[in-house]
Amino acid sequence: MKKRLIKILPYPMEEKLRKLLNTYRAKKAFLYDHRRYKDHSATTGYNTEEKLRARIMMVYHIAEKGLTMPIPRLGFGQENIFTICRYCEEYFTKYNRTNHQVLHAVAVLQEYLRFHERNNYELDKALVDRIGTIKGMVKDVEIMDGKQIMITSEEYFKEVKSDFKAFSNSRKSVRSYSESEIPIELINSSIEMANNTPSACNRQTARVHVYTKKEDMQKILGEQNGNRGFGHLADKIIVVTAELGVFSQAMERNQAYIDGGMYLMNLLYTLHYNKIAVCTLNCSHTPTRDKVMRNLCKIKESEVFIAILACGMMPEEASIALSPRYGCTN
């Protein structure tokens, strides 16, 4: 009925009605998304095994990152270590003691202790005791070594010309960079290769912004909350965005993020192929920070942030987070 009505109206009225309908459908769709996110995300608490496990993975990864810093700060992240202990105790009490992601959190706790022992740094006794309590809860379960990976530049890039399985498995986030400058030609080559990423109806929504001036990079990274301890070492940063203007229907409301995410992964591969060390930084901004970042990055209002890439040339040796993945059956 709506389509027939639109067709018989004069063109100006037809266009006006179409815009009103599209706006209504978009609002309805975003409310649908809001309800689903509110009801099923961990926004209101970690009240399921899945949510609690994901939270544990998030906080143990923060500790892993601390252990892989170019110059780790002794005594770092003790509050976060207490948080890992609290969530692990809750998980082991409510669910099971066999999930390898949660057991890896225990391995990270053990490595945190060993790291400070190796450096003759005395941690707070209450924290040491708390970690001991968690280890005691799984004393009859095998815990893998939580020491992070130390790798040379040659080892890290040795698979860049191998088959795809070896190549893709060799790419990891790197948070240490040498003082060498990345030739801009390598960045341009990586972007050009990544341009073969598929996109909805070939609309090619991804946009790439490269920053090379230290002053600009420091301001941008200063507003991003995941690069402390290594971001200042980056030689260049790349901000990947996606253009909303190429989409028009409510059903396409998430397509910019889907297409942008696919482009981002392709770009990570091409940067790795060109032997550039990269760490992906999230752009999960509050509205206030989004406005600040838009101003600093000088991107259009019609673009949405996908991610920031801290880039540098690989040093002779670097530490890389273990960050174990789920198996195919999980």
Stockholm file with secondary structure:
# STOCKHOLM 1.0

chainA/1-330         MKKRLIKILPYPMEEKLRKLLNTYRAKKAFLYDHRRYKDHSATTGYNTEEKLRARIMMVYHIAEKGLTMPIPRLGFGQENIFTICRYCEEYFTKYNRTNHQVLHAVAVLQEYLRFHERNNYELDKALVDRIGTIKGMVKDVEIMDGKQIMITSEEYFKEVKSDFKAFSNSRKSVRSYSESEIPIELINSSIEMANNTPSACNRQTARVHVYTKKEDMQKILGEQNGNRGFGHLADKIIVVTAELGVFSQAMERNQAYIDGGMYLMNLLYTLHYNKIAVCTLNCSHTPTRDKVMRNLCKIKESEVFIAILACGMMPEEASIALSPRYGCTN
#=GR chainA/1-330 SS CHHHHHHHSCHHHHHHHHHHHHHHHHHHHHHHHHHHHHHHSGGGCCCSHHHHHHHHHHHHHHHHHHHTSSSCCTTTTHHHHHHHHHHHHHHHHHSCSCCHHHHHHHHHHHHHHHHHHHTTCCCCHHHHHHHHHHHHHTTTSCCCCCCCEEEEHHHHTTTTTSCHHHHHHHCCCCCCCCSCCCCHHHHHHHHHHHTTCCCGGGCCCEEEEEECCHHHHHHHHHTCTTCTTTGGGCSEEEEEEEEGGGCCSGGGTTHHHHHHHHHHHHHHHHHHHTTCEEEEEECCCCHHHHHHHHHHHTCCTTEEEEEEEEEECCCSEEEECCCCCCCTTC
#=GC SS_cons         CHHHHHHHSCHHHHHHHHHHHHHHHHHHHHHHHHHHHHHHSGGGCCCSHHHHHHHHHHHHHHHHHHHTSSSCCTTTTHHHHHHHHHHHHHHHHHSCSCCHHHHHHHHHHHHHHHHHHHTTCCCCHHHHHHHHHHHHHTTTSCCCCCCCEEEEHHHHTTTTTSCHHHHHHHCCCCCCCCSCCCCHHHHHHHHHHHTTCCCGGGCCCEEEEEECCHHHHHHHHHTCTTCTTTGGGCSEEEEEEEEGGGCCSGGGTTHHHHHHHHHHHHHHHHHHHTTCEEEEEECCCCHHHHHHHHHHHTCCTTEEEEEEEEEECCCSEEEECCCCCCCTTC
//
